[in-house]
Amino acid sequence: MDRREFLSTISAAEGLYLSRGLAAPLLREESSGLWVQFAVPAPVKTPVKMSGEMSGEMSGEILRLMKKNPAITLPEIAQSLDKTTRTIERLVSQLKARGAIRRVGATKRGHWEVLK
């Protein structure tokens, strides 16, 4: 590959990076040759679907926290378990549907009752 073909390839790579919102590669010419430095994008955290076993373990942890502190909020549970509030909402909804828990009183001043 001659210099012109190489620069054309680098230019195409630069266009691809820019089209995806990434930083353009840095080019540096030294006596030892041409250096190309590409920025590596940060990994994207993708949501992971919980298995039934993991969901069951998580439900058990939610019940344990509710027994320990009946006034606990869903965001507090999420923080304690290092999960999103939405995940906790979904699991609490399943626990309610199974008759394992119920909410007594108002949303802000009520408390949880663990039935099973």
Residue pairs with C-beta under 8 A, 6 or more apart in sequence:
1 9
6 34
10 25
10 27
10 36
13 25
13 38
14 24
14 25
17 23
17 24
17 25
17 38
17 39
18 24
22 39
22 41
23 39
25 36
25 37
25 38
25 39
26 36
26 37
27 34
27 35
27 36
28 34
28 35
28 36
28 37
29 35
50 58
50 87
55 91
55 94
58 81
58 83
58 87
58 91
59 91
59 94
59 95
59 100
61 81
62 77
62 81
62 88
62 91
62 92
62 95
63 95
63 100
63 101
63 114
65 72
65 77
65 80
65 81
66 72
66 77
66 101
66 112
66 114
67 114
70 111
70 112
70 113
71 110
71 111
71 112
72 112
74 85
74 88
74 89
74 92
75 85
77 88
77 92
78 84
78 85
78 87
78 88
81 88
92 101
95 101
96 102
96 103
98 116
99 115
99 116
100 114
100 115
100 116
101 112
101 113
101 114
101 115
101 116
102 112
102 113
102 115
103 110
103 111
103 112
103 113
104 110
104 111
104 112
104 113
105 111
